[in-house]
């Protein structure tokens, strides 16, 4: 049977050639997940990019880069090897030879991935104006503040990064 989707302004109906499967009010087309041959269509529909994702990730990484680059101006005993590099949607922060953070954009998953020398790898989703790790609901910025404050023996907040985060537009 062939899947057909029709959409009007307020009403969506999904039908096969035999009978109506789903009928309800929705701004989005309804997909029939009961047919295996429609799986690739469903996958493409579910993985479409959320508008604004590229902008919010770029803004997050650029603002985070700027904030981290300013840290040596405020920390009394910053390590000599302290280095911040942002290139091609990848942010690298090297605190010492054996201590490097990598934060990068993952467009297919619409996430930011973090590799931390302290807490290991984490994948963050943008939820409610914050980058959240779903396993423990911690935010990327909170984790960075906590870990970097401990590693650098200097407590600070990344307020400028918090204020740049806006919902997808």
CORJO-V815604 format. One record per run of one state. SS is the DSSP state (helix for helix, strand for strand, loop for the rest). FROM is the first residue (numbers start at 1). LEN is the number of residues. If there is no record, write none. Layout:
ss->[SS:SS]
from->[FROM:FROM]
len->[LEN:LEN]
//
This chain:
ss->[loop:strand:loop:strand:loop:strand:loop:helix:loop:helix:loop:strand:loop:strand:loop:strand:loop:strand:loop:strand:loop:strand:loop:strand:helix:loop:helix:loop]
from->[1:4:8:11:16:20:26:36:47:53:75:83:88:90:97:99:107:111:117:120:128:130:134:138:140:153:159:165]
len->[3:4:3:5:4:6:10:11:6:22:8:5:2:7:2:8:4:6:3:8:2:4:4:2:13:6:6:5]
//
